[in-house]
Amino acid sequence: MANKYQYELTYVISGVVQQNQVDDIVRKINHLVESNDGDVLEVDEWGNQRLAYEINRKRSGYYVNMYFKAPGSLIERLERELQINDDVLRYLTLRMDAKMQRHYEQRKKREAQEDAEEAAAENGAADTEDTEDSDEE
Amino acid sequence: MANDDIDYEHIEYVDYKDTEFLEQFINNQGKILPRRVTDVPARVQRQITTAIKRARHLSLLPYVSESIR
């Protein structure tokens, strides 16, 4: 089996495209990765954002950031697909080296911790509410 | 102008997605500031440069800022 590497891909879909078509593109890309022996690790849609400069007369774009593991031969097909699609304004594929992977894992860990803290804070708030209730009794 | 709050020696990877961080290293025209101004380690400056160029490609940062176009 071919060697798999971890990749990071960010692409920008034209801001004038309807949401259901955006979903179609995202699904198509994810499917392309999965059907070519790749694993999608994370798909993060940033949503519509203002572009820093006009591209093909468009002022806004829908940003999608994803991480996946796949053999190198997939990238050629994936980029061809993105290149052909007129609704995709820009894309950037990076093979993650050790530094990028550590950075990625640190971010994951931080996010997990923040989520846990948030959940803990919510539970804490619920607890104080409970004590308040018992005081009333 | 290096921000004393950040320990630049220990930055391992500069992320092109972190535009807020990268904006510190461009002037009001959108140009990348030279190292004699930014005063960060050469290793970090190189990473910042590529990160800014990647961000520009994705239209996260301007090539030429709006104000002087």
N, CA and C atoms of all chains as a GROMACS GRO file, in nm:
protein
  618
    1MET      N    1   0.084  -0.121   0.000
    1MET     CA    2   0.000   0.000   0.000
    1MET      C    3   0.087   0.125   0.000
    2ALA      N    4   0.039   0.224  -0.072
    2ALA     CA    5   0.115   0.349  -0.081
    2ALA      C    6   0.120   0.417   0.056
    3ASN      N    7   0.227   0.490   0.077
    3ASN     CA    8   0.245   0.564   0.202
    3ASN      C    9   0.139   0.673   0.217
    4LYS      N   10   0.086   0.686   0.338
    4LYS     CA   11  -0.011   0.793   0.361
    4LYS      C   12   0.055   0.907   0.436
    5TYR      N   13   0.018   1.028   0.398
    5TYR     CA   14   0.068   1.145   0.467
    5TYR      C   15  -0.049   1.227   0.517
    6GLN      N   16  -0.020   1.313   0.613
    6GLN     CA   17  -0.125   1.401   0.662
    6GLN      C   18  -0.120   1.534   0.586
    7TYR      N   19  -0.236   1.580   0.542
    7TYR     CA   20  -0.243   1.704   0.466
    7TYR      C   21  -0.340   1.803   0.530
    8GLU      N   22  -0.315   1.928   0.499
    8GLU     CA   23  -0.408   2.034   0.537
    8GLU      C   24  -0.450   2.104   0.409
    9LEU      N   25  -0.581   2.118   0.390
    9LEU     CA   26  -0.631   2.183   0.269
    9LEU      C   27  -0.726   2.294   0.306
   10THR      N   28  -0.704   2.411   0.250
   10THR     CA   29  -0.798   2.522   0.266
   10THR      C   30  -0.844   2.564   0.128
   11TYR      N   31  -0.974   2.578   0.108
   11TYR     CA   32  -1.020   2.629  -0.020
   11TYR      C   33  -1.130   2.733   0.000
   12VAL      N   34  -1.143   2.820  -0.098
   12VAL     CA   35  -1.238   2.930  -0.090
   12VAL      C   36  -1.340   2.914  -0.202
   13ILE      N   37  -1.466   2.902  -0.163
   13ILE     CA   38  -1.575   2.893  -0.260
   13ILE      C   39  -1.634   3.033  -0.276
   14SER      N   40  -1.668   3.068  -0.398
   14SER     CA   41  -1.724   3.199  -0.425
   14SER      C   42  -1.842   3.231  -0.332
   15GLY      N   43  -1.846   3.354  -0.283
   15GLY     CA   44  -1.947   3.393  -0.186
   15GLY      C   45  -2.089   3.403  -0.242
   16VAL      N   46  -2.102   3.407  -0.376
   16VAL     CA   47  -2.234   3.422  -0.436
   16VAL      C   48  -2.304   3.287  -0.456
   17VAL      N   49  -2.231   3.177  -0.432
   17VAL     CA   50  -2.288   3.043  -0.451
   17VAL      C   51  -2.388   3.012  -0.339
   18GLN      N   52  -2.499   2.951  -0.375
   18GLN     CA   53  -2.602   2.915  -0.278
   18GLN      C   54  -2.550   2.812  -0.177
   19GLN      N   55  -2.607   2.818  -0.056
   19GLN     CA   56  -2.560   2.730   0.051
   19GLN      C   57  -2.567   2.582   0.014
   20ASN      N   58  -2.677   2.541  -0.053
   20ASN     CA   59  -2.689   2.398  -0.085
   20ASN      C   60  -2.583   2.354  -0.187
   21GLN      N   61  -2.544   2.448  -0.276
   21GLN     CA   62  -2.437   2.415  -0.371
   21GLN      C   63  -2.302   2.408  -0.300
   22VAL      N   64  -2.284   2.496  -0.200
   22VAL     CA   65  -2.162   2.493  -0.119
   22VAL      C   66  -2.150   2.357  -0.052
   23ASP      N   67  -2.262   2.312   0.008
   23ASP     CA   68  -2.262   2.181   0.074
   23ASP      C   69  -2.227   2.071  -0.024
   24ASP      N   70  -2.279   2.083  -0.147
   24ASP     CA   71  -2.249   1.984  -0.250
   24ASP      C   72  -2.100   1.977  -0.278
   25ILE      N   73  -2.037   2.094  -0.291
   25ILE     CA   74  -1.893   2.098  -0.320
   25ILE      C   75  -1.815   2.034  -0.206
   26VAL      N   76  -1.850   2.072  -0.082
   26VAL     CA   77  -1.779   2.020   0.035
   26VAL      C   78  -1.794   1.868   0.040
   27ARG      N   79  -1.918   1.820   0.014
   27ARG     CA   80  -1.944   1.676   0.018
   27ARG      C   81  -1.863   1.604  -0.090
   28LYS      N   82  -1.859   1.667  -0.207
   28LYS     CA   83  -1.788   1.608  -0.320
   28LYS      C   84  -1.639   1.593  -0.289
   29ILE      N   85  -1.581   1.698  -0.230
   29ILE     CA   86  -1.438   1.695  -0.196
   29ILE      C   87  -1.412   1.587  -0.091
   30ASN      N   88  -1.496   1.585   0.013
   30ASN     CA   89  -1.480   1.484   0.118
   30ASN      C   90  -1.491   1.344   0.061
   31HIS      N   91  -1.588   1.327  -0.030
   31HIS     CA   92  -1.608   1.197  -0.092
   31HIS      C   93  -1.487   1.157  -0.175
   32LEU      N   94  -1.432   1.254  -0.247
   32LEU     CA   95  -1.315   1.228  -0.330
   32LEU      C   96  -1.198   1.177  -0.246
   33VAL      N   97  -1.180   1.238  -0.128
   33VAL     CA   98  -1.072   1.196  -0.038
   33VAL      C   99  -1.099   1.054   0.009
   34GLU      N  100  -1.224   1.030   0.054
   34GLU     CA  101  -1.254   0.900   0.113
   34GLU      C  102  -1.252   0.786   0.011
   35SER      N  103  -1.296   0.817  -0.111
   35SER     CA  104  -1.302   0.711  -0.213
   35SER      C  105  -1.165   0.681  -0.272
   36ASN      N  106  -1.065   0.763  -0.238
   36ASN     CA  107  -0.929   0.736  -0.286
   36ASN      C  108  -0.838   0.694  -0.171
   37ASP      N  109  -0.893   0.612  -0.081
   37ASP     CA  110  -0.810   0.554   0.022
   37ASP      C  111  -0.759   0.659   0.122
   38GLY      N  112  -0.836   0.765   0.142
   38GLY     CA  113  -0.796   0.868   0.238
   38GLY      C  114  -0.890   0.874   0.355
   39ASP      N  115  -0.843   0.931   0.467
   39ASP     CA  116  -0.929   0.948   0.586
   39ASP      C  117  -0.943   1.096   0.615
   40VAL      N  118  -1.067   1.145   0.620
   40VAL     CA  119  -1.090   1.284   0.658
   40VAL      C  120  -1.083   1.291   0.810
   41LEU      N  121  -0.994   1.377   0.862
   41LEU     CA  122  -0.978   1.389   1.006
   41LEU      C  123  -1.068   1.498   1.064
   42GLU      N  124  -1.078   1.608   0.991
   42GLU     CA  125  -1.154   1.720   1.042
   42GLU      C  126  -1.193   1.811   0.927
   43VAL      N  127  -1.317   1.858   0.926
   43VAL     CA  128  -1.359   1.959   0.828
   43VAL      C  129  -1.412   2.077   0.907
   44ASP      N  130  -1.349   2.192   0.887
   44ASP     CA  131  -1.388   2.312   0.960
   44ASP      C  132  -1.433   2.417   0.859
   45GLU      N  133  -1.563   2.445   0.857
   45GLU     CA  134  -1.614   2.548   0.765
   45GLU      C  135  -1.616   2.681   0.838
   46TRP      N  136  -1.536   2.775   0.790
   46TRP     CA  137  -1.530   2.906   0.854
   46TRP      C  138  -1.649   2.991   0.814
   47GLY      N  139  -1.714   2.954   0.707
   47GLY     CA  140  -1.829   3.031   0.661
   47GLY      C  141  -1.790   3.148   0.573
   48ASN      N  142  -1.887   3.232   0.543
   48ASN     CA  143  -1.864   3.345   0.454
   48ASN      C  144  -1.777   3.450   0.520
   49GLN      N  145  -1.672   3.489   0.448
   49GLN     CA  146  -1.583   3.593   0.499
   49GLN      C  147  -1.554   3.691   0.387
   50ARG      N  148  -1.523   3.812   0.426
   50ARG     CA  149  -1.485   3.914   0.330
   50ARG      C  150  -1.346   3.880   0.277
   51LEU      N  151  -1.326   3.888   0.145
   51LEU     CA  152  -1.194   3.863   0.087
   51LEU      C  153  -1.108   3.989   0.105
   52ALA      N  154  -0.978   3.967   0.119
   52ALA     CA  155  -0.887   4.080   0.136
   52ALA      C  156  -0.872   4.159   0.007
   53TYR      N  157  -0.899   4.095  -0.106
   53TYR     CA  158  -0.900   4.165  -0.235
   53TYR      C  159  -0.999   4.093  -0.326
   54GLU      N  160  -1.043   4.162  -0.428
   54GLU     CA  161  -1.142   4.106  -0.519
   54GLU      C  162  -1.084   3.992  -0.601
   55ILE      N  163  -1.160   3.883  -0.616
   55ILE     CA  164  -1.121   3.774  -0.707
   55ILE      C  165  -1.237   3.753  -0.802
   56ASN      N  166  -1.215   3.764  -0.931
   56ASN     CA  167  -1.321   3.750  -1.031
   56ASN      C  168  -1.445   3.831  -0.994
   57ARG      N  169  -1.422   3.953  -0.951
   57ARG     CA  170  -1.530   4.045  -0.914
   57ARG      C  171  -1.608   4.002  -0.788
   58LYS      N  172  -1.558   3.902  -0.717
   58LYS     CA  173  -1.625   3.858  -0.594
   58LYS      C  174  -1.558   3.925  -0.475
   59ARG      N  175  -1.641   3.969  -0.379
   59ARG     CA  176  -1.587   4.039  -0.262
   59ARG      C  177  -1.588   3.950  -0.137
   60SER      N  178  -1.662   3.839  -0.144
   60SER     CA  179  -1.664   3.750  -0.027
   60SER      C  180  -1.648   3.605  -0.071
   61GLY      N  181  -1.606   3.524   0.024
   61GLY     CA  182  -1.583   3.383  -0.006
   61GLY      C  183  -1.617   3.295   0.112
   62TYR      N  184  -1.652   3.170   0.082
   62TYR     CA  185  -1.685   3.072   0.186
   62TYR      C  186  -1.562   2.986   0.208
   63TYR      N  187  -1.501   2.998   0.327
   63TYR     CA  188  -1.375   2.928   0.355
   63TYR      C  189  -1.400   2.790   0.416
   64VAL      N  190  -1.332   2.691   0.362
   64VAL     CA  191  -1.337   2.556   0.419
   64VAL      C  192  -1.194   2.510   0.446
   65ASN      N  193  -1.170   2.467   0.570
   65ASN     CA  194  -1.038   2.423   0.612
   65ASN      C  195  -1.052   2.277   0.655
   66MET      N  196  -0.971   2.188   0.596
   66MET     CA  197  -0.986   2.046   0.632
   66MET      C  198  -0.851   1.977   0.650
   67TYR      N  199  -0.854   1.871   0.727
   67TYR     CA  200  -0.734   1.791   0.750
   67TYR      C  201  -0.764   1.648   0.710
   68PHE      N  202  -0.671   1.584   0.642
   68PHE     CA  203  -0.693   1.445   0.605
   68PHE      C  204  -0.561   1.370   0.589
   69LYS      N  205  -0.572   1.238   0.594
   69LYS     CA  206  -0.458   1.150   0.571
   69LYS      C  207  -0.484   1.080   0.438
   70ALA      N  208  -0.387   1.081   0.349
   70ALA     CA  209  -0.410   1.019   0.219
   70ALA      C  210  -0.277   0.991   0.150
   71PRO      N  211  -0.277   0.898   0.053
   71PRO     CA  212  -0.157   0.878  -0.028
   71PRO      C  213  -0.136   0.997  -0.121
   72GLY      N  214  -0.011   1.024  -0.155
   72GLY     CA  215   0.023   1.143  -0.233
   72GLY      C  216  -0.046   1.151  -0.368
   73SER      N  217  -0.082   1.035  -0.425
   73SER     CA  218  -0.141   1.034  -0.559
   73SER      C  219  -0.278   1.102  -0.561
   74LEU      N  220  -0.341   1.113  -0.442
   74LEU     CA  221  -0.473   1.176  -0.435
   74LEU      C  222  -0.466   1.326  -0.465
   75ILE      N  223  -0.357   1.388  -0.422
   75ILE     CA  224  -0.347   1.534  -0.428
   75ILE      C  225  -0.364   1.586  -0.570
   76GLU      N  226  -0.302   1.517  -0.665
   76GLU     CA  227  -0.311   1.555  -0.805
   76GLU      C  228  -0.457   1.560  -0.849
   77ARG      N  229  -0.532   1.455  -0.816
   77ARG     CA  230  -0.675   1.447  -0.854
   77ARG      C  231  -0.756   1.554  -0.784
   78LEU      N  232  -0.726   1.570  -0.655
   78LEU     CA  233  -0.800   1.666  -0.574
   78LEU      C  234  -0.780   1.808  -0.628
   79GLU      N  235  -0.656   1.842  -0.657
   79GLU     CA  236  -0.628   1.978  -0.704
   79GLU      C  237  -0.685   1.999  -0.843
   80ARG      N  238  -0.688   1.895  -0.924
   80ARG     CA  239  -0.747   1.906  -1.057
   80ARG      C  240  -0.896   1.938  -1.044
   81GLU      N  241  -0.960   1.866  -0.952
   81GLU     CA  242  -1.103   1.888  -0.927
   81GLU      C  243  -1.130   2.033  -0.884
   82LEU      N  244  -1.046   2.081  -0.793
   82LEU     CA  245  -1.064   2.218  -0.741
   82LEU      C  246  -1.035   2.321  -0.850
   83GLN      N  247  -0.938   2.289  -0.936
   83GLN     CA  248  -0.900   2.380  -1.044
   83GLN      C  249  -1.012   2.392  -1.146
   84ILE      N  250  -1.076   2.279  -1.176
   84ILE     CA  251  -1.181   2.278  -1.278
   84ILE      C  252  -1.306   2.351  -1.230
   85ASN      N  253  -1.337   2.335  -1.101
   85ASN     CA  254  -1.459   2.394  -1.048
   85ASN      C  255  -1.449   2.547  -1.045
   86ASP      N  256  -1.536   2.614  -1.122
   86ASP     CA  257  -1.529   2.759  -1.134
   86ASP      C  258  -1.572   2.830  -1.006
   87ASP      N  259  -1.645   2.759  -0.919
   87ASP     CA  260  -1.690   2.821  -0.795
   87ASP      C  261  -1.580   2.825  -0.689
   88VAL      N  262  -1.475   2.745  -0.709
   88VAL     CA  263  -1.363   2.746  -0.615
   88VAL      C  264  -1.264   2.852  -0.661
   89LEU      N  265  -1.250   2.956  -0.578
   89LEU     CA  266  -1.165   3.070  -0.617
   89LEU      C  267  -1.018   3.042  -0.589
   90ARG      N  268  -0.991   2.982  -0.474
   90ARG     CA  269  -0.853   2.958  -0.432
   90ARG      C  270  -0.846   2.828  -0.353
   91TYR      N  271  -0.730   2.762  -0.358
   91TYR     CA  272  -0.707   2.647  -0.269
   91TYR      C  273  -0.560   2.641  -0.233
   92LEU      N  274  -0.533   2.576  -0.122
   92LEU     CA  275  -0.395   2.560  -0.076
   92LEU      C  276  -0.384   2.425  -0.006
   93THR      N  277  -0.301   2.338  -0.060
   93THR     CA  278  -0.279   2.208   0.003
   93THR      C  279  -0.138   2.205   0.060
   94LEU      N  280  -0.125   2.165   0.185
   94LEU     CA  281   0.007   2.154   0.246
   94LEU      C  282   0.023   2.016   0.306
   95ARG      N  283   0.139   1.957   0.281
   95ARG     CA  284   0.168   1.832   0.350
   95ARG      C  285   0.224   1.870   0.487
   96MET      N  286   0.165   1.812   0.591
   96MET     CA  287   0.203   1.853   0.725
   96MET      C  288   0.333   1.785   0.767
   97ASP      N  289   0.434   1.868   0.800
   97ASP     CA  290   0.558   1.813   0.853
   97ASP      C  291   0.544   1.799   1.004
   98ALA      N  292   0.649   1.753   1.068
   98ALA     CA  293   0.642   1.724   1.212
   98ALA      C  294   0.600   1.848   1.292
   99LYS      N  295   0.654   1.965   1.252
   99LYS     CA  296   0.623   2.088   1.326
   99LYS      C  297   0.475   2.122   1.314
  100MET      N  298   0.424   2.111   1.192
  100MET     CA  299   0.282   2.143   1.171
  100MET      C  300   0.193   2.047   1.247
  101GLN      N  301   0.232   1.920   1.250
  101GLN     CA  302   0.151   1.821   1.321
  101GLN      C  303   0.149   1.850   1.470
  102ARG      N  304   0.267   1.887   1.524
  102ARG     CA  305   0.271   1.920   1.668
  102ARG      C  306   0.182   2.041   1.694
  103HIS      N  307   0.191   2.141   1.607
  103HIS     CA  308   0.108   2.261   1.620
  103HIS      C  309  -0.040   2.225   1.618
  104TYR      N  310  -0.075   2.136   1.524
  104TYR     CA  311  -0.214   2.092   1.509
  104TYR      C  312  -0.262   2.019   1.634
  105GLU      N  313  -0.176   1.929   1.685
  105GLU     CA  314  -0.216   1.852   1.803
  105GLU      C  315  -0.229   1.941   1.926
  106GLN      N  316  -0.140   2.042   1.935
  106GLN     CA  317  -0.149   2.136   2.047
  106GLN      C  318  -0.281   2.212   2.043
  107ARG      N  319  -0.320   2.252   1.922
  107ARG     CA  320  -0.446   2.325   1.906
  107ARG      C  321  -0.564   2.236   1.946
  108LYS      N  322  -0.558   2.110   1.901
  108LYS     CA  323  -0.664   2.013   1.935
  108LYS      C  324  -0.676   2.000   2.086
  109LYS      N  325  -0.558   1.986   2.150
  109LYS     CA  326  -0.556   1.965   2.294
  109LYS      C  327  -0.616   2.086   2.366
  110ARG      N  328  -0.574   2.206   2.316
  110ARG     CA  329  -0.623   2.330   2.377
  110ARG      C  330  -0.775   2.340   2.364
  111GLU      N  331  -0.824   2.306   2.245
  111GLU     CA  332  -0.968   2.313   2.221
  111GLU      C  333  -1.044   2.217   2.311
  112ALA      N  334  -0.989   2.095   2.324
  112ALA     CA  335  -1.053   1.994   2.408
  112ALA      C  336  -1.059   2.043   2.552
  113GLN      N  337  -0.948   2.106   2.595
  113GLN     CA  338  -0.940   2.157   2.732
  113GLN      C  339  -1.043   2.269   2.754
  114GLU      N  340  -1.052   2.359   2.655
  114GLU     CA  341  -1.147   2.470   2.666
  114GLU      C  342  -1.290   2.417   2.674
  115ASP      N  343  -1.317   2.316   2.592
  115ASP     CA  344  -1.450   2.256   2.594
  115ASP      C  345  -1.480   2.198   2.732
  116ALA      N  346  -1.379   2.128   2.785
  116ALA     CA  347  -1.396   2.065   2.916
  116ALA      C  348  -1.420   2.171   3.023
  117GLU      N  349  -1.342   2.281   3.016
  117GLU     CA  350  -1.357   2.389   3.114
  117GLU      C  351  -1.496   2.452   3.105
  118GLU      N  352  -1.539   2.470   2.980
  118GLU     CA  353  -1.671   2.529   2.959
  118GLU      C  354  -1.779   2.441   3.021
  119ALA      N  355  -1.766   2.311   2.995
  119ALA     CA  356  -1.863   2.215   3.049
  119ALA      C  357  -1.858   2.219   3.202
  120ALA      N  358  -1.735   2.225   3.257
  120ALA     CA  359  -1.718   2.230   3.402
  120ALA      C  360  -1.782   2.356   3.458
  121ALA      N  361  -1.760   2.469   3.388
  121ALA     CA  362  -1.816   2.596   3.433
  121ALA      C  363  -1.969   2.589   3.434
  122GLU      N  364  -2.023   2.527   3.330
  122GLU     CA  365  -2.168   2.514   3.323
  122GLU      C  366  -2.221   2.428   3.438
  123ASN      N  367  -2.150   2.318   3.462
  123ASN     CA  368  -2.189   2.230   3.572
  123ASN      C  369  -2.180   2.304   3.705
  124GLY      N  370  -2.070   2.382   3.720
  124GLY     CA  371  -2.051   2.460   3.842
  124GLY      C  372  -2.168   2.556   3.863
  125ALA      N  373  -2.208   2.623   3.753
  125ALA     CA  374  -2.320   2.717   3.761
  125ALA      C  375  -2.447   2.643   3.803
  126ALA      N  376  -2.464   2.524   3.745
  126ALA     CA  377  -2.582   2.444   3.779
  126ALA      C  378  -2.580   2.408   3.927
  127ASP      N  379  -2.457   2.374   3.979
  127ASP     CA  380  -2.443   2.335   4.118
  127ASP      C  381  -2.485   2.450   4.210
  128THR      N  382  -2.435   2.572   4.181
  128THR     CA  383  -2.468   2.686   4.267
  128THR      C  384  -2.618   2.710   4.265
  129GLU      N  385  -2.677   2.692   4.147
  129GLU     CA  386  -2.822   2.709   4.138
  129GLU      C  387  -2.893   2.612   4.232
  130ASP      N  388  -2.839   2.489   4.232
  130ASP     CA  389  -2.898   2.386   4.318
  130ASP      C  390  -2.891   2.428   4.464
  131THR      N  391  -2.772   2.478   4.507
  131THR     CA  392  -2.756   2.517   4.647
  131THR      C  393  -2.852   2.630   4.681
  132GLU      N  394  -2.867   2.722   4.584
  132GLU     CA  395  -2.960   2.833   4.608
  132GLU      C  396  -3.101   2.781   4.633
  133ASP      N  397  -3.134   2.681   4.552
  133ASP     CA  398  -3.266   2.621   4.568
  133ASP      C  399  -3.283   2.563   4.707
  134SER      N  400  -3.176   2.491   4.752
  134SER     CA  401  -3.186   2.424   4.881
  134SER      C  402  -3.196   2.529   4.994
  135ASP      N  403  -3.130   2.646   4.975
  135ASP     CA  404  -3.139   2.752   5.074
  135ASP      C  405  -3.284   2.795   5.093
  136GLU      N  406  -3.351   2.808   4.980
  136GLU     CA  407  -3.490   2.853   4.986
  136GLU      C  408  -3.576   2.756   5.066
  137GLU      N  409  -3.541   2.629   5.050
  137GLU     CA  410  -3.617   2.529   5.124
  137GLU      C  411  -3.589   2.546   5.273
  138MET      N  412   1.060   4.635   1.717
  138MET     CA  413   0.918   4.638   1.748
  138MET      C  414   0.869   4.505   1.802
  139ALA      N  415   0.967   4.411   1.816
  139ALA     CA  416   0.927   4.278   1.863
  139ALA      C  417   0.849   4.289   1.993
  140ASN      N  418   0.736   4.224   1.994
  140ASN     CA  419   0.648   4.228   2.110
  140ASN      C  420   0.712   4.147   2.224
  141ASP      N  421   0.740   4.213   2.336
  141ASP     CA  422   0.810   4.146   2.445
  141ASP      C  423   0.725   4.037   2.511
  142ASP      N  424   0.594   4.046   2.491
  142ASP     CA  425   0.505   3.948   2.554
  142ASP      C  426   0.518   3.810   2.490
  143ILE      N  427   0.570   3.806   2.367
  143ILE     CA  428   0.579   3.679   2.297
  143ILE      C  429   0.723   3.631   2.296
  144ASP      N  430   0.741   3.506   2.328
  144ASP     CA  431   0.874   3.447   2.328
  144ASP      C  432   0.902   3.390   2.189
  145TYR      N  433   0.965   3.471   2.104
  145TYR     CA  434   0.982   3.431   1.964
  145TYR      C  435   1.076   3.313   1.948
  146GLU      N  436   1.170   3.297   2.043
  146GLU     CA  437   1.265   3.185   2.034
  146GLU      C  438   1.192   3.051   2.037
  147HIS      N  439   1.077   3.050   2.102
  147HIS     CA  440   1.008   2.923   2.121
  147HIS      C  441   0.890   2.903   2.027
  148ILE      N  442   0.879   2.988   1.927
  148ILE     CA  443   0.776   2.966   1.826
  148ILE      C  444   0.824   2.857   1.733
  149GLU      N  445   0.744   2.753   1.722
  149GLU     CA  446   0.789   2.641   1.637
  149GLU      C  447   0.733   2.653   1.498
  150TYR      N  448   0.605   2.695   1.490
  150TYR     CA  449   0.540   2.701   1.360
  150TYR      C  450   0.451   2.824   1.353
  151VAL      N  451   0.465   2.900   1.246
  151VAL     CA  452   0.382   3.019   1.226
  151VAL      C  453   0.268   2.980   1.131
  152ASP      N  454   0.145   2.997   1.177
  152ASP     CA  455   0.029   2.950   1.102
  152ASP      C  456  -0.022   3.058   1.008
  153TYR      N  457  -0.045   3.021   0.880
  153TYR     CA  458  -0.096   3.120   0.784
  153TYR      C  459  -0.240   3.159   0.814
  154LYS      N  460  -0.311   3.078   0.895
  154LYS     CA  461  -0.452   3.105   0.927
  154LYS      C  462  -0.466   3.213   1.034
  155ASP      N  463  -0.357   3.237   1.108
  155ASP     CA  464  -0.362   3.331   1.219
  155ASP      C  465  -0.334   3.472   1.168
  156THR      N  466  -0.433   3.531   1.100
  156THR     CA  467  -0.410   3.660   1.034
  156THR      C  468  -0.386   3.772   1.135
  157GLU      N  469  -0.448   3.759   1.252
  157GLU     CA  470  -0.431   3.863   1.353
  157GLU      C  471  -0.284   3.875   1.394
  158PHE      N  472  -0.219   3.760   1.407
  158PHE     CA  473  -0.077   3.757   1.441
  158PHE      C  474   0.007   3.812   1.325
  159LEU      N  475  -0.026   3.769   1.204
  159LEU     CA  476   0.054   3.807   1.088
  159LEU      C  477   0.041   3.956   1.056
  160GLU      N  478  -0.073   4.015   1.089
  160GLU     CA  479  -0.095   4.157   1.059
  160GLU      C  480   0.006   4.247   1.130
  161GLN      N  481   0.064   4.198   1.239
  161GLN     CA  482   0.167   4.275   1.308
  161GLN      C  483   0.290   4.296   1.221
  162PHE      N  484   0.308   4.210   1.122
  162PHE     CA  485   0.432   4.212   1.045
  162PHE      C  486   0.415   4.267   0.904
  163ILE      N  487   0.303   4.336   0.878
  163ILE     CA  488   0.287   4.405   0.750
  163ILE      C  489   0.262   4.554   0.778
  164ASN      N  490   0.307   4.639   0.687
  164ASN     CA  491   0.285   4.783   0.708
  164ASN      C  492   0.150   4.822   0.650
  165ASN      N  493   0.118   4.952   0.653
  165ASN     CA  494  -0.017   4.992   0.612
  165ASN      C  495  -0.041   4.979   0.462
  166GLN      N  496   0.065   4.953   0.386
  166GLN     CA  497   0.046   4.926   0.243
  166GLN      C  498   0.024   4.778   0.217
  167GLY      N  499   0.047   4.696   0.320
  167GLY     CA  500   0.035   4.552   0.303
  167GLY      C  501   0.168   4.484   0.277
  168LYS      N  502   0.277   4.562   0.285
  168LYS     CA  503   0.410   4.503   0.262
  168LYS      C  504   0.461   4.430   0.386
  169ILE      N  505   0.540   4.326   0.364
  169ILE     CA  506   0.603   4.255   0.475
  169ILE      C  507   0.716   4.341   0.530
  170LEU      N  508   0.716   4.358   0.663
  170LEU     CA  509   0.820   4.440   0.725
  170LEU      C  510   0.953   4.366   0.726
  171PRO      N  511   1.064   4.438   0.710
  171PRO     CA  512   1.196   4.373   0.714
  171PRO      C  513   1.233   4.333   0.856
  172ARG      N  514   1.329   4.246   0.866
  172ARG     CA  515   1.369   4.196   0.996
  172ARG      C  516   1.432   4.304   1.083
  173ARG      N  517   1.497   4.403   1.017
  173ARG     CA  518   1.557   4.510   1.098
  173ARG      C  519   1.448   4.589   1.171
  174VAL      N  520   1.324   4.581   1.122
  174VAL     CA  521   1.213   4.648   1.191
  174VAL      C  522   1.144   4.553   1.288
  175THR      N  523   1.118   4.431   1.241
  175THR     CA  524   1.041   4.338   1.324
  175THR      C  525   1.124   4.285   1.441
  176ASP      N  526   1.257   4.269   1.418
  176ASP     CA  527   1.347   4.229   1.526
  176ASP      C  528   1.314   4.090   1.582
  177VAL      N  529   1.271   3.999   1.497
  177VAL     CA  530   1.245   3.862   1.542
  177VAL      C  531   1.359   3.772   1.491
  178PRO      N  532   1.376   3.653   1.549
  178PRO     CA  533   1.482   3.563   1.501
  178PRO      C  534   1.465   3.531   1.352
  179ALA      N  535   1.576   3.512   1.284
  179ALA     CA  536   1.574   3.487   1.140
  179ALA      C  537   1.485   3.369   1.104
  180ARG      N  538   1.491   3.265   1.185
  180ARG     CA  539   1.413   3.144   1.162
  180ARG      C  540   1.263   3.176   1.162
  181VAL      N  541   1.224   3.261   1.257
  181VAL     CA  542   1.083   3.298   1.270
  181VAL      C  543   1.042   3.392   1.156
  182GLN      N  544   1.133   3.485   1.121
  182GLN     CA  545   1.104   3.578   1.012
  182GLN      C  546   1.077   3.502   0.882
  183ARG      N  547   1.155   3.400   0.856
  183ARG     CA  548   1.136   3.320   0.734
  183ARG      C  549   0.999   3.254   0.735
  184GLN      N  550   0.959   3.203   0.851
  184GLN     CA  551   0.828   3.138   0.862
  184GLN      C  552   0.716   3.239   0.845
  185ILE      N  553   0.734   3.358   0.904
  185ILE     CA  554   0.633   3.463   0.892
  185ILE      C  555   0.615   3.500   0.745
  186THR      N  556   0.727   3.512   0.674
  186THR     CA  557   0.722   3.550   0.534
  186THR      C  558   0.641   3.450   0.451
  187THR      N  559   0.670   3.321   0.467
  187THR     CA  560   0.592   3.222   0.391
  187THR      C  561   0.447   3.222   0.435
  188ALA      N  562   0.424   3.237   0.565
  188ALA     CA  563   0.286   3.236   0.615
  188ALA      C  564   0.206   3.352   0.555
  189ILE      N  565   0.268   3.469   0.548
  189ILE     CA  566   0.199   3.586   0.491
  189ILE      C  567   0.169   3.561   0.344
  190LYS      N  568   0.263   3.502   0.273
  190LYS     CA  569   0.243   3.477   0.131
  190LYS      C  570   0.132   3.374   0.108
  191ARG      N  571   0.122   3.276   0.196
  191ARG     CA  572   0.013   3.178   0.186
  191ARG      C  573  -0.120   3.246   0.215
  192ALA      N  574  -0.121   3.328   0.317
  192ALA     CA  575  -0.245   3.398   0.353
  192ALA      C  576  -0.290   3.491   0.241
  193ARG      N  577  -0.193   3.552   0.173
  193ARG     CA  578  -0.227   3.640   0.061
  193ARG      C  579  -0.292   3.562  -0.052
  194HIS      N  580  -0.237   3.445  -0.081
  194HIS     CA  581  -0.291   3.363  -0.188
  194HIS      C  582  -0.438   3.330  -0.162
  195LEU      N  583  -0.471   3.302  -0.036
  195LEU     CA  584  -0.608   3.266  -0.001
  195LEU      C  585  -0.695   3.390   0.025
  196SER      N  586  -0.640   3.506  -0.003
  196SER     CA  587  -0.712   3.631   0.017
  196SER      C  588  -0.750   3.654   0.163
  197LEU      N  589  -0.667   3.605   0.253
  197LEU     CA  590  -0.686   3.633   0.395
  197LEU      C  591  -0.617   3.764   0.431
  198LEU      N  592  -0.510   3.793   0.356
  198LEU     CA  593  -0.437   3.919   0.372
  198LEU      C  594  -0.424   3.983   0.233
  199PRO      N  595  -0.417   4.116   0.227
  199PRO     CA  596  -0.407   4.182   0.096
  199PRO      C  597  -0.264   4.180   0.041
  200TYR      N  598  -0.253   4.180  -0.091
  200TYR     CA  599  -0.123   4.203  -0.155
  200TYR      C  600  -0.091   4.352  -0.146
  201VAL      N  601  -0.194   4.432  -0.180
  201VAL     CA  602  -0.183   4.577  -0.169
  201VAL      C  603  -0.305   4.621  -0.090
  202SER      N  604  -0.282   4.700   0.015
  202SER     CA  605  -0.396   4.730   0.101
  202SER      C  606  -0.497   4.820   0.030
  203GLU      N  607  -0.621   4.810   0.073
  203GLU     CA  608  -0.734   4.880   0.012
  203GLU      C  609  -0.710   5.030   0.004
  204SER      N  610  -0.645   5.084   0.106
  204SER     CA  611  -0.635   5.229   0.121
  204SER      C  612  -0.553   5.296   0.010
  205ILE      N  613  -0.458   5.225  -0.048
  205ILE     CA  614  -0.372   5.291  -0.147
  205ILE      C  615  -0.394   5.238  -0.288
  206ARG      N  616  -0.497   5.153  -0.308
  206ARG     CA  617  -0.521   5.099  -0.440
  206ARG      C  618  -0.592   5.200  -0.529
   0.00000   0.00000   0.00000
